[in-house]
Structure formats: C-alpha cells, structure tokens
C-alpha cells in the first residue's frame, strides 16, 4: 500500500492562506498590527484611481492593472477604476476637484467602501479625499504594507514589516474629538493639583512618542538579526561556497525557479508578494560544484521607500551574492519596465553600501505563457538572456550550465596526494573546491583541484612536489604560501 505523501512547507503555507481568504458580505476590517491604534483598513469593495503624468497610455493602464492585482492579493473586490490625465498630481486632492466629484458618483453607484489611489498620498490629500468622498481612502503604499503584514511569517520579516508600517503611519497620525485633548495640565486637569499642572501632553503627542519608542526597539532587533545573517554569510564565504541570489519583479516566478533548481518545496502562489522571507538552499552545478541559491523578496514599480529601508538587511543578501539571477516575467505586457524597476532598487542598495552589485544573469521565465511574438521581441532585446519555464521545466538544464559558467572558480590549482585516512579532507575538496581529476592509488587519493586560500592552506602539506600550478595572486601572498604551487 502506498504511503500518503507528506505535503511540503510551501503547500502547507498556501493551504493556510487560502483558508483565511475574506468572505464577501462579512466585515473584514484589518487593524494595524502595532499597539498604537491609528486607523482601520477595510478592504472589501474598492474603486481604484490613478494619475497619468508621464509615459504612455499603455504604461498608465499597466500601472492601474497592477494596482488591481495588489488589491485582489490583499483580499478585496475591485469594482471600478479611473485614470486622470494631469501634468502633476493635485496638491490638495491628488486628482483635482472635478474628478473627485466624478469619483464620488462612482463610489456611490458601486457601493464601494474604500478608494485606493495609485500613488503615495500626503496627509493633507488623504484627509481631503476622505472628507469629500465619505469613505476610507488609502494609497498604494498602505496597500503594499497591508499585503506584507498578511504574508510575513518569520520573526525578522514581521519586525521589518512593522517598522515599515510605523514609518509610514507616523507623519499621518491624527486624532478625532477628545483624542486631541491634553492628558494632564492646568485647570483642565480636573483639579489634579500639585504635579498635575502644566502644558501636559496631547493624546496624539503621546501616540507619536510611543511609535518612536517602538521604532527604536524594532531597529535594535533588526540590527541584531542582521548580525546573525552576516555571520551566516561569513561562514559560507569562509568555507568558499559561492552564493547565487534570485531577484526580480514580484510574481515573476522566483520561488518556482528555486523549486525547479533545488526541489526546495517553498511556497508558490499566483499572487503579488507571496514571498517575503528569504529562503536559502544548497544547489550543485552540472560538474558537481556546490553553491547556495537564495530566493529574495520581489520588487515592484514605485516600491515604498519605507519597505526598502526596513528590508535593507534582507536585500543585502542580493548585494553580497557572487551572482544575481534576475528573473523576468516573459508573459508581462511590459517586461522592460520590470527590468528597469528591479535594477533601480539594486542600484540604490549598491550606492548606499558604496559597493557595486554582483554580475547579473537575466532569465526570462514563463515562456509557456508568453506569445511567440513577445518571445521573439525579448530574444532580440536580450540576446544574452536564458529563456525558461519553471512550471514545465523548459530550459532549466541550460540555466544550470549558464550559472556554472558565471560562478567564480577557486583561484588556486593544486595537485595533491592524500592518504586514505584523510577522507574528511577529500570530502571537503569535493564540497568546497573544484575537483578536476581524481585517481585512487596504493599510496592514497591523487587529486587535482582548484581551491580557495583557506582550503589551500588546509591541504598544503599534501601537495605533490613540482606538479601543482597556482593560477592567481602573487607567490608572496601570505594567505597561501608559494609552496602550495609545488614543493
């Protein structure tokens, strides 16, 4: 009798998310995850509104379509969408007074209870729109933050999302009615007496102070988690294991590609920002070299700066990699815009670190869903790219070969004779080095391999005299003495 298959971690997460979907007609208020009560995001029946200032009409439509995908991912039902053509967003209402009246009619006609703006609203714009539309108004940033809050699973992921939310909410904090009154002070203190007089502190000031205190605590926690990740990366570098980071636009198929290359079994979902917590798995090149493959959080056009700041320690996984596998959705109407959005964020991270980003290998995914004409255009525009379908497995072997070609090779070539008692060193050479030839002799295992400085120093005493050739650095390099090239 066949035993039942154990579901993977990704399948369990997908089942959990599906079981928590909102049910139409029921109250589905989302409250802020922090201890500071600010506002409730009620994402049920929504109307979208955008401002087209630059670019083509196709780009404006694509941006609003993406906003609709974001809204659906958050669990809402999109009723309608409007686009206003303006040179600049209106400083008071974002879309202008005339369009606000038109939008009010659409909201009333569709029965929507939330309006989502395709852009980041100032506190004044947010207040004006809510007063005139009489429904909740949120912007693109608040929507993305809500999705992140739903999808965060790990401790560091939750902390980073909360920090991003608080950074966004702090300048938009406001109170209503008695919330603006003084806590203590003067005669308004109700006869508190000595110790109760003075200007006191308003409720909104108290909330702001509590938010800043919480943000400071979160930054300390994230800093400690960052140290842990840096230690893990340092261990991989010390053992000379190359690292590859998968980056790309949200929903481009990065997690599917990780599963196809490593059988990782991570969560795969046709939704934006399905992956927030980076996943690292061990992989091997066709010639047997080991490397790590890390799935990172996806990017999006106009990624909120609060998220870039909060997730900086996570995004540094990409900056510290030896190779970036940049995944692009080949079925997207505007793949070039996706590539530009991802590269812009990577450049910002590199500039802040004062470092250059690793080399990039462009991978066009979802070839099974893209049309022949679209693929032909992409092949012409990106001749160096690898075309794959992570879903069907097309092109995966070729991608493995290209990754192997682009990975850095150990810089020293050595010829070794290891006694059979040193089986651990032989295994380490296979895991961390690049074994070029291996032969079993009566005296021991004869190996010709490429190794890094640390491993080279460990096997130095077993070098065969006059046969090994060093291919990098100078003979005076203290990390690997010249005797490694033959004694």
DOKOL-737836 format. One record per residue (C-alpha): z negated, y negated, x negated; residue number from 1; residue in three letters. Coordinates in Angstrom, 1 decimal, decimal comma. Example, Ala and Ser with C-alpha at 12.3 -4.5 7.8 and 13.67 -1.06 7.14 Angstrom:
<atoms>
        z        y        x   seq   type
     -7,8      4,5    -12,3     1    ALA
     -7,1      1,1    -13,7     2    SER
</atoms>
This chain:
<atoms>
        z        y        x   seq   type
      0,0      0,0      0,0     1    UNK
      1,0     -3,4     -1,4     2    UNK
     -1,9     -5,7     -2,0     3    UNK
     -1,7     -9,2     -0,4     4    UNK
     -0,5    -11,9     -2,8     5    UNK
     -3,1    -14,5     -3,9     6    UNK
     -1,9    -18,0     -3,0     7    UNK
     -1,6    -20,4     -5,8     8    UNK
     -3,7    -23,6     -6,2     9    UNK
     -0,7    -25,7     -5,1    10    UNK
     -0,2    -23,6     -1,9    11    UNK
     -3,9    -24,0     -1,0    12    UNK
     -3,7    -27,8     -1,5    13    UNK
     -0,6    -28,0      0,6    14    UNK
     -2,3    -26,0      3,4    15    UNK
     -5,3    -28,3      3,2    16    UNK
     -3,2    -31,4      3,5    17    UNK
     -1,2    -30,0      6,4    18    UNK
     -4,4    -29,2      8,3    19    UNK
     -5,6    -32,8      8,0    20    UNK
     -2,5    -34,4      9,5    21    UNK
     -3,2    -37,1     12,1    22    UNK
     -2,6    -36,1     15,8    23    UNK
     -0,7    -38,5     17,9    24    UNK
     -2,7    -40,3     20,5    25    UNK
     -6,1    -39,8     18,8    26    UNK
     -8,0    -42,5     16,9    27    UNK
     -7,1    -42,2     13,3    28    UNK
     -8,9    -45,1     11,6    29    UNK
     -9,1    -44,9      7,8    30    UNK
    -12,2    -46,6      6,3    31    UNK
    -12,4    -47,9      2,8    32    UNK
    -13,9    -45,2      0,5    33    UNK
    -16,3    -47,7     -1,1    34    UNK
    -19,7    -48,6      0,0    35    UNK
    -18,5    -52,1      0,8    36    UNK
    -17,2    -52,2      4,4    37    UNK
    -14,2    -54,5      4,4    38    UNK
    -11,5    -53,6      6,9    39    UNK
    -10,1    -50,5      8,6    40    UNK
     -6,6    -49,4      8,1    41    UNK
     -5,3    -48,0     11,4    42    UNK
     -2,1    -46,3     10,5    43    UNK
     -0,7    -44,9     13,7    44    UNK
      2,3    -46,6     15,3    45    UNK
      3,7    -49,1     12,8    46    UNK
      6,5    -51,7     12,6    47    UNK
      7,9    -52,5      9,1    48    UNK
      9,1    -55,9      8,0    49    UNK
     10,7    -56,9      4,7    50    UNK
     12,1    -60,0      3,0    51    UNK
     15,5    -59,7      1,3    52    UNK
     15,5    -62,2     -1,5    53    UNK
     17,7    -60,7     -4,3    54    UNK
     20,0    -57,8     -4,8    55    UNK
     22,5    -56,2     -2,4    56    UNK
     22,0    -55,3      1,2    57    UNK
     22,1    -51,6      0,2    58    UNK
     19,1    -52,2     -2,1    59    UNK
     17,2    -54,1      0,7    60    UNK
     17,8    -51,2      3,1    61    UNK
     16,7    -48,7      0,5    62    UNK
     13,5    -50,6     -0,1    63    UNK
     12,7    -50,6      3,7    64    UNK
     13,6    -46,9      3,9    65    UNK
     11,2    -46,1      1,1    66    UNK
      8,5    -48,1      2,9    67    UNK
      9,1    -45,9      5,9    68    UNK
      8,7    -42,8      3,7    69    UNK
      5,4    -44,2      2,4    70    UNK
      4,2    -45,0      5,9    71    UNK
      5,0    -41,4      7,0    72    UNK
      3,3    -40,0      4,0    73    UNK
      0,2    -41,9      4,9    74    UNK
      0,3    -40,3      8,4    75    UNK
      1,8    -43,0     10,7    76    UNK
      4,7    -43,1     13,1    77    UNK
      7,4    -45,7     12,3    78    UNK
      8,6    -47,5     15,4    79    UNK
     11,0    -50,1     14,1    80    UNK
     11,9    -52,2     11,0    81    UNK
     13,0    -55,7     10,4    82    UNK
     14,5    -57,5      7,4    83    UNK
     14,5    -61,2      6,9    84    UNK
     17,1    -62,8      4,6    85    UNK
     15,4    -65,6      2,7    86    UNK
     15,7    -67,2     -0,7    87    UNK
     11,9    -66,9     -1,2    88    UNK
      9,1    -65,4      1,0    89    UNK
      7,5    -68,0      3,2    90    UNK
      4,2    -69,1      1,6    91    UNK
      2,4    -69,2      5,0    92    UNK
      3,6    -66,2      6,9    93    UNK
      5,8    -64,3      4,4    94    UNK
      8,8    -64,1      6,9    95    UNK
      8,8    -67,6      8,5    96    UNK
      7,6    -68,8     11,9    97    UNK
     10,7    -67,9     13,8    98    UNK
     10,8    -64,3     12,5    99    UNK
      7,0    -64,0     13,3   100    UNK
      7,8    -64,6     17,0   101    UNK
     10,6    -62,1     16,9   102    UNK
      8,3    -59,6     15,2   103    UNK
      5,6    -60,2     17,8   104    UNK
      8,0    -59,3     20,5   105    UNK
      8,9    -56,1     18,7   106    UNK
      5,3    -55,2     18,2   107    UNK
      4,5    -55,7     21,9   108    UNK
      7,6    -53,8     23,0   109    UNK
      7,0    -50,8     20,9   110    UNK
      3,2    -50,7     21,4   111    UNK
      2,6    -50,7     17,7   112    UNK
     -0,9    -51,4     16,4   113    UNK
     -0,1    -52,1     12,7   114    UNK
      2,5    -54,1     10,8   115    UNK
      3,4    -53,1      7,3   116    UNK
      5,0    -55,7      5,0   117    UNK
      7,3    -54,7      2,2   118    UNK
      5,6    -56,7     -0,5   119    UNK
      2,2    -57,9     -1,6   120    UNK
      0,7    -60,5      0,8   121    UNK
     -1,6    -63,3     -0,3   122    UNK
     -4,9    -63,5      1,5   123    UNK
     -3,6    -66,6      3,4   124    UNK
     -0,4    -64,8      4,5   125    UNK
     -2,4    -61,8      5,7   126    UNK
     -4,8    -64,0      7,7   127    UNK
     -1,9    -66,0      9,3   128    UNK
      0,0    -62,9     10,3   129    UNK
     -3,0    -61,2     11,9   130    UNK
     -3,9    -64,3     13,8   131    UNK
     -0,4    -64,7     15,3   132    UNK
      0,5    -61,0     15,8   133    UNK
     -2,9    -59,9     17,1   134    UNK
     -2,6    -56,5     15,3   135    UNK
     -3,6    -55,2     11,9   136    UNK
     -1,4    -56,3      9,1   137    UNK
     -1,3    -54,5      5,7   138    UNK
      1,1    -54,8      2,8   139    UNK
      2,9    -52,3      0,5   140    UNK
      0,1    -52,3     -2,0   141    UNK
     -2,6    -51,4      0,6   142    UNK
     -0,3    -48,7      1,9   143    UNK
      0,2    -47,1     -1,5   144    UNK
     -3,6    -47,4     -2,2   145    UNK
     -4,3    -45,5      1,0   146    UNK
     -1,9    -42,7      0,1   147    UNK
     -3,6    -42,4     -3,3   148    UNK
     -7,0    -42,3     -1,7   149    UNK
     -5,9    -39,4      0,5   150    UNK
     -4,3    -37,4     -2,3   151    UNK
     -6,9    -37,9     -5,1   152    UNK
     -8,6    -34,6     -5,9   153    UNK
    -10,2    -34,8     -9,4   154    UNK
    -13,3    -36,9    -10,3   155    UNK
    -11,3    -39,2    -12,6   156    UNK
     -8,5    -39,5    -10,0   157    UNK
    -10,9    -40,6     -7,3   158    UNK
    -12,6    -43,1     -9,7   159    UNK
     -9,2    -44,6    -10,7   160    UNK
     -8,2    -45,0     -7,0   161    UNK
    -11,4    -46,6     -6,0   162    UNK
    -11,2    -49,1     -8,9   163    UNK
     -7,6    -50,0     -7,8   164    UNK
     -8,8    -50,4     -4,2   165    UNK
    -11,7    -52,7     -5,2   166    UNK
     -9,4    -54,8     -7,5   167    UNK
     -7,1    -55,3     -4,5   168    UNK
     -9,8    -56,0     -1,9   169    UNK
    -12,0    -58,4     -4,0   170    UNK
     -9,8    -61,5     -3,6   171    UNK
     -9,0    -60,6      0,1   172    UNK
    -12,7    -60,2      1,1   173    UNK
    -13,6    -62,3      4,1   174    UNK
    -16,2    -62,2      6,8   175    UNK
    -16,4    -62,9     10,5   176    UNK
    -19,1    -64,7     12,6   177    UNK
    -22,6    -64,0     11,4   178    UNK
    -21,3    -62,3      8,3   179    UNK
    -20,8    -65,8      6,8   180    UNK
    -24,5    -66,8      7,3   181    UNK
    -27,0    -67,2      4,5   182    UNK
    -29,2    -64,2      3,7   183    UNK
    -32,2    -66,4      2,9   184    UNK
    -32,8    -70,1      2,1   185    UNK
    -34,1    -73,3      3,5   186    UNK
    -35,3    -73,7      7,1   187    UNK
    -32,6    -71,3      8,1   188    UNK
    -34,7    -68,6      6,6   189    UNK
    -36,7    -68,4      9,8   190    UNK
    -40,0    -69,5      8,3   191    UNK
    -39,9    -67,1      5,4   192    UNK
    -42,0    -69,6      3,4   193    UNK
    -42,5    -69,6     -0,3   194    UNK
    -39,8    -67,6     -2,1   195    UNK
    -37,5    -67,8      0,9   196    UNK
    -36,2    -71,3      0,5   197    UNK
    -33,2    -72,4     -1,5   198    UNK
    -29,4    -72,1     -1,1   199    UNK
    -29,6    -68,3     -0,8   200    UNK
    -26,5    -66,1     -0,8   201    UNK
    -24,0    -65,6      1,9   202    UNK
    -23,0    -62,1      3,1   203    UNK
    -19,6    -62,5      1,6   204    UNK
    -21,1    -63,5     -1,8   205    UNK
    -23,4    -60,5     -1,6   206    UNK
    -20,4    -58,2     -0,9   207    UNK
    -18,4    -59,7     -3,8   208    UNK
    -21,3    -59,2     -6,2   209    UNK
    -21,7    -55,6     -5,1   210    UNK
    -18,0    -55,0     -5,5   211    UNK
    -18,1    -56,4     -9,1   212    UNK
    -21,1    -54,3     -9,9   213    UNK
    -19,3    -51,2     -8,6   214    UNK
    -16,1    -52,0    -10,5   215    UNK
    -18,1    -52,4    -13,8   216    UNK
    -19,6    -48,9    -13,2   217    UNK
    -16,2    -47,4    -12,4   218    UNK
    -14,7    -48,9    -15,6   219    UNK
    -17,5    -47,3    -17,7   220    UNK
    -17,0    -43,9    -16,0   221    UNK
    -13,2    -44,1    -16,5   222    UNK
    -13,7    -45,1    -20,1   223    UNK
    -15,9    -42,0    -20,7   224    UNK
    -13,2    -39,8    -19,1   225    UNK
    -10,6    -41,5    -21,2   226    UNK
    -12,6    -40,4    -24,3   227    UNK
    -12,5    -36,8    -23,1   228    UNK
     -8,7    -36,9    -22,6   229    UNK
     -8,3    -38,5    -26,0   230    UNK
    -10,4    -35,7    -27,5   231    UNK
     -8,3    -33,1    -25,8   232    UNK
     -5,1    -34,7    -27,1   233    UNK
     -6,6    -34,9    -30,5   234    UNK
     -7,3    -31,2    -30,5   235    UNK
     -3,7    -30,5    -29,6   236    UNK
     -2,5    -32,7    -32,4   237    UNK
     -4,9    -31,2    -34,9   238    UNK
     -3,5    -27,8    -34,1   239    UNK
      0,0    -29,3    -34,4   240    UNK
      1,1    -28,3    -30,8   241    UNK
      4,0    -30,5    -29,7   242    UNK
      3,5    -32,2    -26,3   243    UNK
      6,0    -33,0    -23,6   244    UNK
      5,3    -35,3    -20,6   245    UNK
      7,3    -35,1    -17,4   246    UNK
      7,7    -38,7    -16,0   247    UNK
      9,8    -40,0    -13,2   248    UNK
     10,0    -41,6     -9,8   249    UNK
      7,8    -40,3     -7,1   250    UNK
      9,2    -37,3     -5,3   251    UNK
     11,9    -36,8     -7,9   252    UNK
     10,8    -33,1     -8,3   253    UNK
      8,5    -33,3    -11,4   254    UNK
      6,0    -30,8    -10,1   255    UNK
      8,8    -28,4     -9,1   256    UNK
     10,2    -28,7    -12,6   257    UNK
      6,8    -27,9    -14,1   258    UNK
      6,6    -24,8    -12,0   259    UNK
     10,1    -23,8    -12,9   260    UNK
      9,4    -24,1    -16,6   261    UNK
      5,9    -22,7    -16,8   262    UNK
      5,2    -20,9    -13,4   263    UNK
      2,2    -23,3    -13,1   264    UNK
      1,9    -22,9     -9,3   265    UNK
      0,9    -26,6     -8,8   266    UNK
      1,2    -28,4     -5,5   267    UNK
      4,8    -29,1     -4,4   268    UNK
      5,3    -31,2     -1,3   269    UNK
      8,3    -33,3      0,0   270    UNK
      6,1    -36,4      0,1   271    UNK
      5,7    -39,5     -2,0   272    UNK
      2,8    -39,4     -4,5   273    UNK
      2,0    -35,8     -3,8   274    UNK
      0,7    -35,5     -7,4   275    UNK
     -2,0    -37,8     -8,7   276    UNK
     -3,9    -35,7    -11,2   277    UNK
     -2,0    -34,8    -14,4   278    UNK
     -1,6    -31,1    -14,9   279    UNK
     -1,0    -29,6    -18,4   280    UNK
      0,4    -26,2    -19,0   281    UNK
      1,5    -24,2    -22,1   282    UNK
      5,2    -23,5    -22,5   283    UNK
      7,4    -21,9    -25,0   284    UNK
     10,9    -22,7    -26,3   285    UNK
     13,6    -20,0    -26,3   286    UNK
     12,9    -19,4    -30,0   287    UNK
      9,1    -18,9    -29,4   288    UNK
      7,6    -22,2    -30,3   289    UNK
      4,6    -23,3    -28,2   290    UNK
      4,2    -26,7    -26,7   291    UNK
      2,3    -28,3    -23,9   292    UNK
      4,0    -29,7    -20,7   293    UNK
      2,2    -32,3    -18,6   294    UNK
      3,1    -33,4    -15,1   295    UNK
      2,2    -37,1    -14,6   296    UNK
      1,8    -39,4    -11,6   297    UNK
      5,1    -40,7    -10,2   298    UNK
      6,3    -44,3    -10,3   299    UNK
      7,7    -46,4     -7,5   300    UNK
      9,5    -49,8     -7,3   301    UNK
      7,0    -52,7     -7,4   302    UNK
      4,2    -50,3     -8,4   303    UNK
      1,0    -52,3     -7,7   304    UNK
     -0,5    -53,7    -10,9   305    UNK
     -3,9    -52,6     -9,8   306    UNK
     -2,7    -49,0    -10,0   307    UNK
     -1,0    -49,5    -13,3   308    UNK
     -4,3    -50,9    -14,7   309    UNK
     -6,5    -48,2    -13,1   310    UNK
     -4,3    -45,3    -14,1   311    UNK
     -3,6    -46,6    -17,6   312    UNK
     -5,7    -43,9    -19,2   313    UNK
     -3,7    -41,2    -17,3   314    UNK
     -0,4    -42,8    -18,0   315    UNK
     -1,2    -42,8    -21,7   316    UNK
     -0,6    -39,0    -21,5   317    UNK
      3,1    -40,0    -21,5   318    UNK
      2,7    -42,6    -24,3   319    UNK
      1,1    -40,1    -26,6   320    UNK
      3,6    -37,3    -26,0   321    UNK
      6,2    -36,2    -28,5   322    UNK
      9,0    -36,2    -25,9   323    UNK
      9,4    -37,6    -22,4   324    UNK
     11,3    -35,5    -19,8   325    UNK
     12,5    -38,3    -17,4   326    UNK
     13,3    -36,7    -14,1   327    UNK
     15,6    -38,4    -11,7   328    UNK
     16,4    -37,5     -8,1   329    UNK
     20,1    -36,9     -8,1   330    UNK
     20,3    -37,0     -4,3   331    UNK
     18,8    -40,5     -4,1   332    UNK
     21,4    -43,2     -3,0   333    UNK
     20,3    -45,5     -5,9   334    UNK
     19,3    -43,3     -8,9   335    UNK
     19,9    -46,1    -11,4   336    UNK
     17,2    -48,2     -9,7   337    UNK
     14,8    -45,3    -10,0   338    UNK
     15,5    -45,0    -13,7   339    UNK
     15,0    -48,8    -14,2   340    UNK
     11,7    -48,8    -12,3   341    UNK
     10,3    -45,9    -14,4   342    UNK
     11,4    -47,4    -17,7   343    UNK
      9,9    -50,8    -16,8   344    UNK
      6,4    -49,3    -16,3   345    UNK
      6,8    -47,3    -19,5   346    UNK
      7,8    -50,4    -21,5   347    UNK
      4,7    -52,3    -20,1   348    UNK
      2,4    -49,5    -21,2   349    UNK
      4,0    -49,4    -24,6   350    UNK
      3,8    -53,2    -25,0   351    UNK
      0,1    -53,2    -24,1   352    UNK
     -0,6    -50,4    -26,6   353    UNK
      1,5    -52,2    -29,3   354    UNK
      3,5    -49,0    -29,7   355    UNK
      6,9    -47,7    -29,0   356    UNK
      7,4    -45,0    -26,4   357    UNK
      8,4    -41,4    -27,3   358    UNK
     12,1    -40,3    -27,2   359    UNK
     13,4    -39,6    -23,7   360    UNK
     15,4    -36,7    -22,3   361    UNK
     17,0    -37,6    -19,0   362    UNK
     17,0    -34,8    -16,4   363    UNK
     19,0    -35,2    -13,1   364    UNK
     17,2    -33,0    -10,6   365    UNK
     18,1    -31,8     -7,0   366    UNK
     21,7    -31,1     -7,8   367    UNK
     21,7    -28,7     -4,9   368    UNK
     21,0    -31,6     -2,5   369    UNK
     23,4    -34,2     -4,1   370    UNK
     27,0    -34,5     -3,2   371    UNK
     29,8    -33,8     -5,6   372    UNK
     30,9    -37,4     -5,8   373    UNK
     27,4    -38,6     -6,6   374    UNK
     27,0    -36,0     -9,3   375    UNK
     30,4    -37,0    -10,8   376    UNK
     29,2    -40,6    -11,0   377    UNK
     25,9    -39,6    -12,6   378    UNK
     27,7    -37,4    -15,2   379    UNK
     29,9    -40,3    -16,1   380    UNK
     27,0    -42,8    -16,2   381    UNK
     24,6    -40,4    -18,0   382    UNK
     26,7    -38,1    -20,2   383    UNK
     23,6    -37,0    -22,3   384    UNK
     21,6    -36,0    -19,2   385    UNK
     20,8    -32,4    -18,2   386    UNK
     21,6    -31,5    -14,6   387    UNK
     19,3    -29,0    -13,0   388    UNK
     18,0    -27,8     -9,6   389    UNK
     14,3    -26,9    -10,0   390    UNK
     14,4    -25,5     -6,4   391    UNK
     17,3    -23,0     -7,2   392    UNK
     16,7    -22,7    -10,9   393    UNK
     20,2    -24,0    -11,9   394    UNK
     20,3    -25,4    -15,4   395    UNK
     16,6    -24,6    -16,3   396    UNK
     17,6    -22,4    -19,3   397    UNK
     19,8    -25,2    -20,7   398    UNK
     16,9    -27,6    -20,2   399    UNK
     14,6    -25,3    -22,2   400    UNK
     17,2    -25,3    -25,0   401    UNK
     17,5    -29,1    -25,0   402    UNK
     13,7    -29,5    -25,1   403    UNK
     13,6    -27,2    -28,1   404    UNK
     16,3    -29,3    -29,8   405    UNK
     14,4    -32,5    -29,2   406    UNK
     10,9    -31,3    -30,1   407    UNK
      9,6    -32,3    -33,6   408    UNK
      9,6    -29,5    -36,0   409    UNK
      6,8    -28,9    -38,6   410    UNK
      7,7    -30,8    -41,8   411    UNK
      6,9    -28,2    -44,4   412    UNK
      8,7    -24,9    -45,1   413    UNK
      6,6    -22,2    -46,8   414    UNK
      7,2    -18,6    -47,9   415    UNK
      4,0    -16,6    -47,5   416    UNK
      2,7    -13,1    -48,1   417    UNK
     -0,4    -12,4    -46,0   418    UNK
     -2,5     -9,3    -46,3   419    UNK
     -2,8     -7,2    -43,1   420    UNK
     -6,5     -8,3    -42,9   421    UNK
     -5,3    -11,9    -42,1   422    UNK
     -3,9    -11,1    -38,7   423    UNK
     -5,5    -14,3    -37,2   424    UNK
     -3,5    -16,4    -39,6   425    UNK
     -0,3    -14,6    -38,7   426    UNK
     -1,0    -15,3    -35,0   427    UNK
     -1,8    -18,9    -35,8   428    UNK
      1,5    -19,3    -37,6   429    UNK
      3,3    -17,9    -34,5   430    UNK
      1,4    -20,2    -32,2   431    UNK
      1,3    -23,5    -34,2   432    UNK
      4,2    -23,1    -36,7   433    UNK
      7,9    -22,3    -36,5   434    UNK
      8,4    -18,8    -37,9   435    UNK
     11,9    -18,5    -39,4   436    UNK
     11,7    -14,9    -40,7   437    UNK
      9,1    -12,1    -40,7   438    UNK
      9,0     -8,8    -42,6   439    UNK
      6,3     -6,1    -42,9   440    UNK
      5,9     -4,9    -46,5   441    UNK
      3,5     -2,5    -48,2   442    UNK
      1,6     -5,5    -49,6   443    UNK
      1,3     -7,3    -46,2   444    UNK
      3,3     -9,5    -43,8   445    UNK
      6,0    -11,6    -45,5   446    UNK
      6,7    -14,8    -43,5   447    UNK
      8,9    -17,8    -44,0   448    UNK
      7,9    -20,6    -41,6   449    UNK
      7,7    -24,3    -41,1   450    UNK
      4,2    -25,7    -40,7   451    UNK
      2,3    -29,0    -40,5   452    UNK
     -0,2    -30,3    -43,0   453    UNK
     -3,3    -28,7    -41,5   454    UNK
     -1,8    -25,3    -41,1   455    UNK
     -0,1    -25,6    -44,5   456    UNK
     -3,4    -26,2    -46,2   457    UNK
     -4,9    -23,1    -44,4   458    UNK
     -2,2    -20,8    -45,7   459    UNK
     -1,7    -22,4    -49,1   460    UNK
     -3,4    -19,6    -51,1   461    UNK
     -0,9    -17,1    -49,7   462    UNK
      2,3    -19,0    -50,8   463    UNK
      4,8    -16,9    -52,8   464    UNK
      5,5    -18,5    -56,2   465    UNK
      8,8    -20,2    -56,6   466    UNK
     10,2    -19,3    -53,1   467    UNK
      8,8    -21,8    -50,6   468    UNK
     10,5    -25,2    -50,3   469    UNK
      8,8    -28,3    -49,0   470    UNK
     11,1    -30,5    -46,8   471    UNK
      9,0    -33,6    -46,0   472    UNK
      6,8    -36,1    -47,7   473    UNK
      6,1    -36,6    -51,4   474    UNK
      4,8    -34,0    -53,8   475    UNK
      1,7    -36,2    -54,3   476    UNK
      0,8    -36,0    -50,6   477    UNK
     -2,9    -35,2    -50,5   478    UNK
     -2,7    -33,5    -47,1   479    UNK
     -0,6    -30,7    -48,5   480    UNK
     -0,6    -30,3    -52,3   481    UNK
      2,6    -29,8    -54,2   482    UNK
      1,6    -26,2    -54,8   483    UNK
      2,5    -25,4    -51,2   484    UNK
      6,1    -25,6    -52,3   485    UNK
      5,6    -22,7    -54,7   486    UNK
      3,2    -21,9    -57,5   487    UNK
</atoms>
